[in-house]
Amino acid sequence: MSETPEIDVQKLSQDGIKLIVQATKCTNAMPSGHTRELYNSHPAFRRIIAAKSNRLLELISGVIRKQGVRGNIVNRRDNEEKFELLQECNDVMLERINNNLDDLLGLRKSPDTILVQEEFRPVERKQTQLNGSWNRPQPLKSVGIQSARLLTARNIQRPQAMFKTPVDNSTNAWCPRIKYKPNSIRPLAILAEYGENNKIISYTHPYEMELEKFEPSDDMLTEKAVVDPVPIETGDLVYIDDLAELKRALAEFQMVNELAIDLEHHSYRTFQGITCLMQISTRTKDYIFDTIALREELHILNEVFTKPDILKVFHGADSDIEWLQRDLSLYIVNMFDTHQAAKRLGFERLSLAYLLKHFCKIEADKTFQLADWRMRPLPEELIDYARQDTHYLLYIYDNMRNQLVRNSNEGNNLIRAVYQASTEICKKRYSKPVITSVSHMDIYRKSKKVFDNRQLYALQHLNIWRDKVAREEDESYGFVLPNHMMLQISEVLPREMQGILACCNPLPPLVKQHLHILHQIILKAREQSLVKPIEVDVHQINREAAISNHRDQENPLYCPHDLGHHDANMQLSCLFDKDLKRVKDSQASKNSLIAKEKPKLSIFQENVEEIANHAKEAAEKVKNLTFITPYKRFKLYAPYAAELRAQEEKRQKEKEANMKLCPDVTPDSIATKHKLDEDEEDKDAAEVRQIIKKRKTEVASGYKPSIKIFKENGITEEEEEMAKINSVIDQLANIRQAKTTPVNTPKSQNRKWINPASANSTPVTPKPNTSMNKFAKSNLSESGPSTEKRKLSKSERRKLKTQQRQQQNTPNRNQKNNKTPTSSKNANQGQQSKPLNPNEFDFKRFGGGSKPATDNKQFKITQKFKGKNNNRRHRGNPMNQN
């Protein structure tokens, strides 16, 4: 095996410096300024410069790809963007060089993960002793919070950098990534839901139909024997981080009926959050899945998670359901949430630590709640902590199920309510964090500060900047700029950059990196016109207090001592409120015992008789008072509560109705087809009116052409116009009939104008109008059976010509018109036609197209055939009749 030759680093550096100096000299020799403009006027110079520039950009692009930096410098149009990409590439290269030098010099001997553990001690507070010996308390006890430990590590690689599917932190709606849907009732269909501006706001839930159809079985609603858990010291623990072990665990899960599931999440060094660990426990074994390593493969667990025969037990699954969808493409069907069960059972606390202590007599260790779950390999302390969350969860489920069944009525209302609430949680859909122009007001209200418009402007734009940087860098809001630091900067509005740094302790790295941008925001905020401080919450409190002081005192639903509707932090009105507007209620009862202008009894009144009368009146009113029990108050309140629920349901239905699965369609696009049909109808009707008008003018003037001009197809100009009129009439009739007649009504036959004089001649069918649209052709093809005859033989045509000559020599033609083949056929059908007189013809009937005839003046249905014969004479034009 050949050895790698040693590289002379010093010689390599000198050669590189020489090349850099040479390139710099060549760059300085290039024309600049006005000289550059003069050179650019020559096409040859511009062509050479463009070729060299493209070559340099290709070389730089190759270096950037080699360093693993995302981006293409060739496709970037702006020079500033190109320089930013070059700067990023240089930073990556220099950072790599520094790391290599540290390794070479031994400064970074252990690049592996280093655990860092810190413990927070409780703050001791001594109770103050009261004066006197009779109320002296017992021996003093320290009062403080429980100790917590922060377990993290150094040199943790960012997991999102190794994901096959990059994280999308844009403001676009989150779309489910599920590709296969096991245990399905309805096939997989992910449809977009559009908002008011035809913008996608969300996507449908893949298992929405399955969750709506789910009903707990009778076996889940009955009381069973409680199965004791296996001791955690002797139980089996399996750590899974590859695909083979995952498939083996899936086969084991399909053999059980209950699973206990929990997740561990990290949200400080990422914008949307990362699911770092998943714990699943059966009755006999515990499993821990590395969701970072198996992020793209864990979707196969849907075979078990969506199976309605297998029960999944969670505790507080509101966030877990969304994390499973976002990171692992996992969905849950048939879930039991012990948090919802604790609510129905009326426990004083709802945490998992309380349930462990209540049912299992175990003090849960919650000191690792602040641990960084991205660490790999995980310490033993974190594995034991994660395992404990699900190991006893099935035992807790058994006890809570039995207790719910015992406390339920005959319909098992309590346990059914738990399953229903758990199913509603499973229907939740993940959505990305969204920022609006008023998102900063929530932070402002919670801070209880009073800002003017300058400070609010700074707070708003700092919040927008923080959101933008957090999405680009994939960091949380707390890492970019915590809320208390952002409020401090907005309140102080420092004039210098050093003042911004002084408001942040400790200094966030991204604040130092974008210090110039933050300084520009503060300077722009200081330029705003100053107005009085904005006290939104104070005005709201005074408004609510003023309304509450003028309620109907005799309303049985009102209790002056019931403060349940007030906010805990709201300041109640008092006599010292200057802004509180006192308004006398003119409709208040004068006999009210609660609100009076002056007291009924007073020690300062001298008239004894008046005092006695007032005392008697008060005694009578006290006798007439009726005590309303809490149950009666509830009965009075029940209709009002039902009305409120109905209004809320109506509002929810309106909200769901606004969620559209397709964008809005404008009225113009809806009526496009009908509009096109009407345009075609008007156009063809205009052509018919124009031809009829022309023929009517010729008849009125007595014009009669002496020479007939035959066209290439063997018919005259009049016959061609007649054929055009017939085709247009057929088209318009079909269009009108399609609009007016029902579907089951048979379509009318093609109507033709015929001249009785032409009955003696050979029927001629002109060629169809090539300008007819597709819609009319389809209607014509759908009409009744074809009326065309078969092609006549040579002997038949000879006989027909002889018959035509005999008819032409007959002096009374009108008496022999009924002997033609067409008229005989019409006679057999019972449809006798009359000659059409142009002088008596009503041309206004064709003003808007043809209509189905309802009287005996129907048009004859003629049978025509195609052919070229200059000897035939077709006199079917009614305009030539005198």
SEDRENDREN-135392 format. One line per 8 residues: number of its first residue (from 1); their letters; for each residue x, y, z of C-alpha. Coordinates in steps of 0.25 Angstrom, whole numbers. Layout:
! residues N
NUM> A> X,Y,Z ~ ...
This chain:
! residues 882
1> MSETPEID> 0,0,0 ~ 6,13,-5 ~ 9,24,6 ~ 3,37,5 ~ 14,47,1 ~ 17,58,11 ~ 12,72,8 ~ 21,84,10
9> VQKLSQDG> 12,94,16 ~ 21,105,16 ~ 24,104,1 ~ 9,102,-2 ~ 6,115,6 ~ 17,123,-2 ~ 11,118,-15 ~ -3,122,-11
17> IKLIVQAT> 2,136,-7 ~ 9,138,-20 ~ -4,134,-28 ~ -12,144,-19 ~ -3,155,-22 ~ -3,152,-37 ~ -18,152,-37 ~ -18,165,-29
25> KCTNAMPS> -9,172,-39 ~ -17,167,-51 ~ -30,172,-44 ~ -24,186,-42 ~ -19,187,-56 ~ -34,186,-61 ~ -40,199,-66 ~ -49,206,-56
33> GHTRELYN> -58,218,-55 ~ -59,226,-68 ~ -49,218,-75 ~ -57,205,-72 ~ -69,212,-79 ~ -61,215,-91 ~ -56,200,-92 ~ -71,195,-90
41> SHPAFRRI> -75,202,-103 ~ -67,192,-111 ~ -75,179,-113 ~ -62,171,-113 ~ -58,175,-99 ~ -71,173,-93 ~ -71,159,-100 ~ -58,155,-94
49> IAAKSNRL> -61,161,-80 ~ -74,153,-80 ~ -67,140,-83 ~ -57,142,-72 ~ -67,146,-62 ~ -75,133,-65 ~ -63,125,-64 ~ -59,131,-50
57> LELISGVI> -74,129,-45 ~ -73,114,-49 ~ -60,112,-41 ~ -65,119,-29 ~ -78,111,-30 ~ -70,98,-30 ~ -62,103,-17 ~ -76,106,-10
65> RKQGVRGN> -81,93,-14 ~ -69,86,-9 ~ -70,93,5 ~ -84,88,6 ~ -90,102,6 ~ -105,103,1 ~ -107,113,-11 ~ -103,115,-25
73> IVNRRDNE> -95,128,-28 ~ -98,127,-43 ~ -113,129,-42 ~ -112,141,-32 ~ -115,154,-40 ~ -111,164,-29 ~ -96,166,-26 ~ -99,168,-11
81> EKFELLQE> -105,154,-11 ~ -93,148,-17 ~ -84,155,-7 ~ -93,150,4 ~ -91,136,-1 ~ -76,137,-2 ~ -75,143,12 ~ -83,131,17
89> CNDVMLER> -74,121,9 ~ -62,128,15 ~ -67,127,29 ~ -69,112,28 ~ -55,110,22 ~ -49,119,33 ~ -56,112,44 ~ -52,98,39
97> INNNLDDL> -38,103,38 ~ -38,108,52 ~ -44,94,57 ~ -33,87,49 ~ -22,95,56 ~ -28,93,69 ~ -28,78,67 ~ -14,79,62
105> LGLRKSPD> -9,87,74 ~ -16,78,84 ~ -26,90,89 ~ -38,81,86 ~ -34,68,90 ~ -48,63,93 ~ -58,67,82 ~ -69,58,88
113> TILVQEEF> -81,62,96 ~ -77,67,110 ~ -88,66,120 ~ -91,79,128 ~ -100,78,140 ~ -104,89,149 ~ -114,89,161 ~ -123,100,166
121> RPVERKQT> -124,100,181 ~ -138,105,187 ~ -138,119,193 ~ -140,118,208 ~ -150,128,214 ~ -152,129,229 ~ -166,132,234 ~ -168,144,242
129> QLNGSWNR> -171,142,257 ~ -184,149,262 ~ -184,157,275 ~ -189,149,287 ~ -187,135,292 ~ -201,130,289 ~ -200,130,274 ~ -185,127,273
137> PQPLKSVG> -183,117,261 ~ -177,103,262 ~ -162,101,259 ~ -158,109,246 ~ -158,102,233 ~ -151,106,220 ~ -161,110,209 ~ -156,109,195
145> IQSARLLT> -157,102,181 ~ -153,88,179 ~ -138,87,174 ~ -136,85,159 ~ -124,80,151 ~ -120,85,137 ~ -114,74,130 ~ -108,78,116
153> ARNIQRPQ> -95,76,108 ~ -85,83,100 ~ -82,81,85 ~ -96,76,82 ~ -98,75,67 ~ -111,81,62 ~ -120,69,58 ~ -128,77,48
161> AMFKTPVD> -115,78,40 ~ -115,63,38 ~ -130,62,34 ~ -133,56,20 ~ -145,65,18 ~ -141,80,22 ~ -149,87,32 ~ -158,97,26
169> NSTNAWCP> -160,109,35 ~ -167,118,24 ~ -180,124,27 ~ -187,114,17 ~ -197,105,23 ~ -192,92,29 ~ -195,80,20 ~ -196,65,25
177> RIKYKPNS> -184,56,20 ~ -192,43,21 ~ -191,34,8 ~ -197,22,13 ~ -210,20,21 ~ -212,7,28 ~ -225,3,35 ~ -233,13,26
185> IRPLAILA> -248,14,24 ~ -246,25,14 ~ -234,25,4 ~ -223,35,7 ~ -227,49,2 ~ -220,61,7 ~ -228,73,2 ~ -225,88,4
193> EYGENNKI> -234,98,12 ~ -234,112,6 ~ -237,125,14 ~ -243,138,10 ~ -232,142,0 ~ -232,128,-7 ~ -219,125,1 ~ -217,111,7
201> ISYTHPYE> -218,112,22 ~ -218,97,26 ~ -220,83,21 ~ -230,72,24 ~ -227,62,35 ~ -223,48,28 ~ -231,40,39 ~ -243,50,41
209> MELEKFEP> -253,39,36 ~ -247,28,44 ~ -247,37,57 ~ -262,41,54 ~ -266,26,52 ~ -258,21,65 ~ -267,16,76 ~ -261,9,89
217> SDDMLTEK> -264,-6,90 ~ -272,-11,101 ~ -259,-18,107 ~ -253,-4,109 ~ -265,1,117 ~ -266,-10,127 ~ -259,-12,140 ~ -247,-22,140
225> AVVDPVPI> -236,-27,149 ~ -224,-18,151 ~ -211,-24,146 ~ -199,-20,155 ~ -187,-14,148 ~ -174,-22,147 ~ -164,-16,156 ~ -155,-6,148
233> ETGDLVYI> -142,-12,153 ~ -145,-25,148 ~ -153,-21,135 ~ -147,-22,121 ~ -143,-9,114 ~ -140,-8,99 ~ -133,4,93 ~ -136,4,78
241> DDLAELKR> -129,13,68 ~ -128,4,55 ~ -139,-1,45 ~ -137,-16,48 ~ -140,-14,63 ~ -152,-5,59 ~ -158,-15,51 ~ -156,-26,62
249> ALAEFQMV> -163,-16,72 ~ -175,-14,62 ~ -177,-29,61 ~ -178,-30,77 ~ -187,-18,78 ~ -197,-25,69 ~ -199,-36,79 ~ -203,-27,90
257> NELAIDLE> -216,-19,93 ~ -211,-7,101 ~ -199,2,99 ~ -194,14,108 ~ -187,25,100 ~ -180,38,104 ~ -170,47,96 ~ -158,56,100
265> HHSYRTFQ> -157,69,93 ~ -147,80,91 ~ -151,94,87 ~ -139,104,91 ~ -130,102,79 ~ -140,100,68 ~ -152,109,63 ~ -163,99,62
273> GITCLMQI> -157,88,72 ~ -151,74,71 ~ -157,61,76 ~ -144,55,82 ~ -149,42,89 ~ -162,33,89 ~ -165,23,100 ~ -174,12,98
281> STRTKDYI> -178,2,109 ~ -186,-11,109 ~ -190,-20,121 ~ -176,-27,122 ~ -166,-18,114 ~ -161,-4,112 ~ -156,2,99 ~ -149,15,96
289> FDTIALRE> -148,20,82 ~ -138,29,76 ~ -147,38,68 ~ -135,46,63 ~ -128,34,57 ~ -142,28,52 ~ -149,41,48 ~ -152,36,34
297> ELHILNEV> -155,21,37 ~ -164,22,49 ~ -176,24,41 ~ -178,9,40 ~ -183,10,54 ~ -196,15,48 ~ -200,0,46 ~ -202,-1,61
305> FTKPDILK> -205,14,65 ~ -217,15,56 ~ -222,1,59 ~ -235,3,66 ~ -234,-11,74 ~ -221,-6,81 ~ -223,4,92 ~ -212,15,93
313> VFHGADSD> -211,22,107 ~ -205,36,108 ~ -204,46,119 ~ -207,61,114 ~ -206,57,99 ~ -210,71,94 ~ -196,74,90 ~ -192,60,87
321> IEWLQRDL> -202,58,76 ~ -197,70,69 ~ -182,66,70 ~ -185,52,65 ~ -191,58,53 ~ -181,68,50 ~ -168,60,52 ~ -172,45,50
329> SLYIVNMF> -184,45,42 ~ -191,37,52 ~ -206,38,56 ~ -214,32,67 ~ -228,25,67 ~ -234,19,80 ~ -227,27,91 ~ -229,29,106
337> DTHQAAKR> -224,41,112 ~ -221,40,127 ~ -221,55,128 ~ -236,56,123 ~ -239,44,133 ~ -234,52,145 ~ -243,63,141 ~ -255,55,141
345> LGFERLSL> -251,48,154 ~ -249,62,161 ~ -235,60,165 ~ -229,72,172 ~ -217,71,163 ~ -216,66,149 ~ -201,64,147 ~ -194,51,144
353> AYLLKHFC> -186,52,157 ~ -199,53,165 ~ -205,41,159 ~ -192,33,161 ~ -192,37,176 ~ -207,34,177 ~ -208,21,171 ~ -194,15,171
361> KIEADKTF> -188,22,184 ~ -176,27,176 ~ -170,40,177 ~ -167,44,163 ~ -153,51,160 ~ -156,63,151 ~ -143,69,153 ~ -139,66,139
369> QLADWRMR> -150,74,132 ~ -140,84,127 ~ -130,74,121 ~ -125,75,107 ~ -131,62,100 ~ -123,64,88 ~ -110,58,94 ~ -105,45,88
377> PLPEELID> -102,36,95 ~ -113,38,106 ~ -108,37,120 ~ -114,27,129 ~ -121,37,138 ~ -129,42,126 ~ -132,28,121 ~ -138,24,135
385> YARQDTHY> -145,37,136 ~ -152,35,122 ~ -155,20,125 ~ -162,24,138 ~ -173,32,130 ~ -179,20,123 ~ -175,8,132 ~ -187,11,142
393> LLYIYDNM> -196,17,132 ~ -204,5,129 ~ -206,2,143 ~ -211,16,146 ~ -221,14,134 ~ -226,1,140 ~ -230,8,153 ~ -236,20,146
401> RNQLVRNS> -244,12,137 ~ -250,4,148 ~ -253,16,156 ~ -259,23,144 ~ -268,11,142 ~ -273,11,157 ~ -276,26,157 ~ -283,26,143
409> NEGNNLIR> -298,24,141 ~ -305,13,133 ~ -300,19,120 ~ -285,19,125 ~ -285,34,123 ~ -272,38,130 ~ -263,28,123 ~ -270,31,110
417> AVYQASTE> -267,45,112 ~ -253,42,114 ~ -252,34,101 ~ -259,45,94 ~ -250,56,99 ~ -238,48,95 ~ -243,46,81 ~ -245,61,80
425> ICKKRYSK> -230,63,84 ~ -226,52,73 ~ -233,61,63 ~ -224,73,65 ~ -215,77,54 ~ -202,83,55 ~ -200,98,50 ~ -187,106,49
433> PVITSVSH> -185,118,58 ~ -191,131,51 ~ -187,145,54 ~ -197,157,52 ~ -195,172,53 ~ -201,172,67 ~ -194,159,72 ~ -186,168,81
441> MDIYRKSK> -198,173,89 ~ -199,160,96 ~ -185,162,101 ~ -188,177,105 ~ -201,173,112 ~ -194,162,121 ~ -182,171,124 ~ -192,182,131
449> KVFDNRQL> -184,193,126 ~ -188,206,120 ~ -182,210,107 ~ -183,222,98 ~ -184,221,83 ~ -169,221,81 ~ -167,209,90 ~ -178,201,84
457> YALQHLNI> -172,204,70 ~ -159,198,75 ~ -166,186,81 ~ -174,183,69 ~ -162,184,59 ~ -153,176,69 ~ -163,165,70 ~ -164,165,54
465> WRDKVARE> -148,164,53 ~ -148,153,64 ~ -158,145,56 ~ -150,147,43 ~ -137,143,49 ~ -142,131,57 ~ -148,125,44 ~ -136,127,36
473> EDESYGFV> -126,122,47 ~ -136,111,52 ~ -135,116,66 ~ -145,119,76 ~ -150,133,81 ~ -144,131,94 ~ -130,128,88 ~ -131,140,78
481> LPNHMMLQ> -136,150,88 ~ -144,147,100 ~ -156,155,104 ~ -151,162,116 ~ -139,167,108 ~ -148,172,96 ~ -156,179,106 ~ -144,186,113
489> ISEVLPRE> -139,190,99 ~ -152,196,95 ~ -154,203,108 ~ -140,209,109 ~ -138,212,94 ~ -123,214,95 ~ -117,224,86 ~ -104,216,84
497> MQGILACC> -101,202,80 ~ -94,200,94 ~ -107,203,101 ~ -114,191,93 ~ -103,182,98 ~ -105,187,112 ~ -119,184,112 ~ -116,169,109
505> NPLPPLVK> -110,161,120 ~ -105,150,116 ~ -103,155,102 ~ -110,146,92 ~ -101,143,80 ~ -110,147,69 ~ -113,160,76 ~ -98,163,75
513> QHLHILHQ> -97,158,60 ~ -109,167,56 ~ -106,179,65 ~ -106,189,53 ~ -120,185,49 ~ -125,186,63 ~ -119,200,65 ~ -126,205,52
521> IILKAREQ> -139,200,58 ~ -137,208,71 ~ -133,220,63 ~ -145,220,54 ~ -154,218,67 ~ -148,230,73 ~ -152,238,61 ~ -166,235,62
529> SLVKPIEV> -175,247,68 ~ -178,245,82 ~ -192,244,88 ~ -197,241,101 ~ -195,227,107 ~ -205,216,103 ~ -212,210,114 ~ -221,199,108
537> DVHQINRE> -223,191,120 ~ -227,202,129 ~ -237,207,120 ~ -243,193,118 ~ -244,191,133 ~ -251,204,136 ~ -261,201,125 ~ -264,188,130
545> AAISNHRD> -265,193,144 ~ -275,204,140 ~ -284,194,133 ~ -284,185,145 ~ -289,196,154 ~ -301,198,146 ~ -307,184,145 ~ -321,180,148
553> QENPLYCP> -321,178,163 ~ -334,170,163 ~ -329,160,153 ~ -329,146,160 ~ -317,143,152 ~ -309,154,158 ~ -301,153,171 ~ -294,165,176
561> HDLGHHDA> -284,157,184 ~ -281,147,172 ~ -267,151,166 ~ -265,138,158 ~ -267,146,145 ~ -256,156,149 ~ -241,153,145 ~ -232,150,156
569> NMQLSCLF> -223,161,152 ~ -234,171,150 ~ -234,183,159 ~ -248,185,164 ~ -254,199,165 ~ -254,207,178 ~ -257,221,183 ~ -244,227,179
577> DKDLKRVK> -245,224,164 ~ -246,237,157 ~ -248,232,143 ~ -260,224,147 ~ -272,231,142 ~ -284,231,151 ~ -297,230,144 ~ -310,229,151
585> DSQASKNS> -319,218,147 ~ -333,225,144 ~ -340,211,142 ~ -335,206,156 ~ -346,202,165 ~ -348,212,177 ~ -351,201,186 ~ -338,194,184
593> LIAKEKPK> -332,189,197 ~ -318,189,191 ~ -316,202,184 ~ -323,214,191 ~ -320,229,190 ~ -322,231,205 ~ -323,220,216 ~ -337,216,221
601> LSIFQENV> -332,217,236 ~ -322,227,241 ~ -318,231,255 ~ -317,245,251 ~ -332,246,248 ~ -340,254,259 ~ -354,250,255 ~ -357,237,262
609> EEIANHAK> -370,234,255 ~ -363,235,241 ~ -353,225,247 ~ -364,216,252 ~ -371,216,238 ~ -358,213,231 ~ -355,201,241 ~ -369,195,238
617> EAAEKVKN> -367,196,223 ~ -354,189,224 ~ -360,178,233 ~ -371,176,222 ~ -361,175,211 ~ -352,165,219 ~ -364,157,221 ~ -367,157,206
625> LTFITPYK> -353,153,202 ~ -352,139,197 ~ -339,131,198 ~ -334,125,185 ~ -327,112,186 ~ -314,109,178 ~ -322,99,170 ~ -333,109,167
633> RFKLYAPY> -322,118,162 ~ -317,107,153 ~ -330,105,147 ~ -332,120,144 ~ -318,120,138 ~ -320,107,130 ~ -328,113,118 ~ -318,125,117
641> AAELRAQE> -306,115,117 ~ -313,107,106 ~ -315,119,98 ~ -300,122,99 ~ -296,108,95 ~ -305,109,83 ~ -299,122,79 ~ -285,116,80
649> EKRQKEKE> -289,104,72 ~ -295,113,61 ~ -282,121,61 ~ -274,109,60 ~ -282,104,48 ~ -281,117,41 ~ -266,116,43 ~ -265,102,38
657> ANMKLCPD> -274,106,26 ~ -264,117,22 ~ -253,106,22 ~ -253,103,7 ~ -247,92,0 ~ -245,99,-13 ~ -243,114,-17 ~ -255,123,-20
665> VTPDSIAT> -260,123,-34 ~ -264,137,-40 ~ -278,139,-46 ~ -272,141,-59 ~ -265,128,-60 ~ -278,121,-55 ~ -286,126,-67 ~ -276,125,-77
673> KHKLDEDE> -282,113,-85 ~ -296,120,-85 ~ -290,133,-89 ~ -283,126,-101 ~ -296,119,-105 ~ -303,132,-105 ~ -293,139,-113 ~ -293,128,-124
681> EDKDAAEV> -308,128,-124 ~ -308,144,-126 ~ -298,143,-137 ~ -305,132,-145 ~ -318,139,-143 ~ -312,152,-148 ~ -308,144,-161 ~ -322,138,-163
689> RQIIKKRK> -328,152,-161 ~ -318,158,-171 ~ -321,147,-182 ~ -336,149,-180 ~ -336,164,-181 ~ -328,163,-194 ~ -338,153,-200 ~ -350,161,-195
697> TEVASGYK> -344,174,-202 ~ -343,166,-215 ~ -357,161,-214 ~ -362,175,-211 ~ -354,181,-223 ~ -359,170,-232 ~ -345,166,-235 ~ -343,152,-241
705> PSIKIFKE> -330,147,-246 ~ -330,142,-260 ~ -317,135,-259 ~ -314,125,-248 ~ -300,123,-244 ~ -295,109,-240 ~ -284,107,-231 ~ -273,97,-230
713> NGITEEEE> -282,87,-222 ~ -293,87,-232 ~ -303,96,-225 ~ -307,111,-227 ~ -305,123,-218 ~ -319,122,-214 ~ -318,108,-210 ~ -306,110,-202
721> EMAKINSV> -312,121,-194 ~ -324,112,-192 ~ -316,101,-187 ~ -309,111,-178 ~ -322,116,-172 ~ -327,102,-170 ~ -314,98,-162 ~ -315,111,-154
729> IDQLANIR> -329,108,-151 ~ -326,94,-146 ~ -315,99,-138 ~ -323,110,-131 ~ -335,100,-129 ~ -326,90,-122 ~ -319,101,-113 ~ -333,106,-108
737> QAKTTPVN> -338,92,-106 ~ -326,88,-98 ~ -329,100,-89 ~ -344,100,-88 ~ -348,85,-89 ~ -346,74,-78 ~ -336,63,-80 ~ -346,52,-83
745> TPKSQNRK> -353,61,-94 ~ -350,55,-108 ~ -342,65,-117 ~ -349,71,-129 ~ -345,67,-143 ~ -338,76,-152 ~ -347,87,-158 ~ -345,91,-173
753> WINPASAN> -351,102,-181 ~ -357,96,-194 ~ -364,102,-205 ~ -376,94,-210 ~ -371,96,-224 ~ -358,89,-221 ~ -366,77,-217 ~ -366,73,-232
761> STPVTPKP> -351,73,-233 ~ -341,64,-227 ~ -338,67,-213 ~ -324,73,-211 ~ -317,73,-198 ~ -306,83,-198 ~ -293,81,-191 ~ -293,84,-176
769> NTSMNKFA> -288,97,-172 ~ -274,96,-168 ~ -275,109,-159 ~ -284,102,-149 ~ -278,101,-135 ~ -275,88,-128 ~ -287,90,-118 ~ -297,91,-130
777> KSNLSESG> -291,78,-137 ~ -292,70,-124 ~ -307,74,-123 ~ -309,71,-137 ~ -303,57,-136 ~ -311,55,-123 ~ -324,58,-130 ~ -334,47,-135
785> PSTEKRKL> -331,37,-146 ~ -325,41,-159 ~ -334,46,-170 ~ -325,44,-182 ~ -328,34,-192 ~ -319,23,-198 ~ -311,27,-211 ~ -320,25,-223
793> SKSERRKL> -315,15,-234 ~ -313,19,-249 ~ -327,14,-253 ~ -334,20,-242 ~ -328,34,-245 ~ -332,32,-260 ~ -347,29,-256 ~ -347,41,-246
801> KTQQRQQQ> -342,51,-258 ~ -353,46,-267 ~ -363,48,-256 ~ -358,62,-254 ~ -359,66,-269 ~ -374,61,-269 ~ -377,69,-256 ~ -371,81,-262
809> NTPNRNQK> -379,80,-275 ~ -392,79,-267 ~ -399,93,-266 ~ -405,92,-252 ~ -393,89,-244 ~ -400,93,-230 ~ -410,81,-232 ~ -399,71,-234
817> NNKTPTSS> -390,75,-222 ~ -396,65,-213 ~ -391,54,-222 ~ -376,56,-219 ~ -369,46,-211 ~ -367,56,-200 ~ -382,60,-199 ~ -387,46,-199
825> KNANQGQQ> -378,43,-188 ~ -383,55,-180 ~ -397,51,-183 ~ -395,37,-178 ~ -390,43,-165 ~ -402,53,-164 ~ -394,65,-166 ~ -399,74,-178
833> SKPLNPNE> -391,86,-181 ~ -396,99,-188 ~ -389,108,-198 ~ -381,119,-191 ~ -385,133,-196 ~ -374,143,-194 ~ -384,154,-193 ~ -392,148,-182
841> FDFKRFGG> -379,142,-175 ~ -376,148,-161 ~ -361,151,-161 ~ -361,155,-147 ~ -363,141,-142 ~ -348,139,-146 ~ -343,151,-138 ~ -337,143,-127
849> GSKPATDN> -335,130,-134 ~ -344,118,-137 ~ -354,113,-127 ~ -362,100,-127 ~ -375,101,-134 ~ -388,99,-127 ~ -398,100,-138 ~ -401,94,-151
857> KQFKITQK> -392,104,-158 ~ -380,95,-156 ~ -369,94,-165 ~ -368,81,-173 ~ -357,71,-170 ~ -351,68,-183 ~ -341,56,-187 ~ -329,61,-195
865> FKGKNNNR> -317,54,-201 ~ -304,59,-206 ~ -299,59,-220 ~ -294,67,-232 ~ -304,69,-243 ~ -305,82,-251 ~ -318,77,-258 ~ -326,77,-245
873> RHRGNPMN> -334,89,-241 ~ -336,92,-226 ~ -346,103,-224 ~ -347,102,-209 ~ -345,116,-206 ~ -358,123,-201 ~ -353,136,-205 ~ -355,134,-220
881> QN> -370,131,-218 ~ -379,142,-223
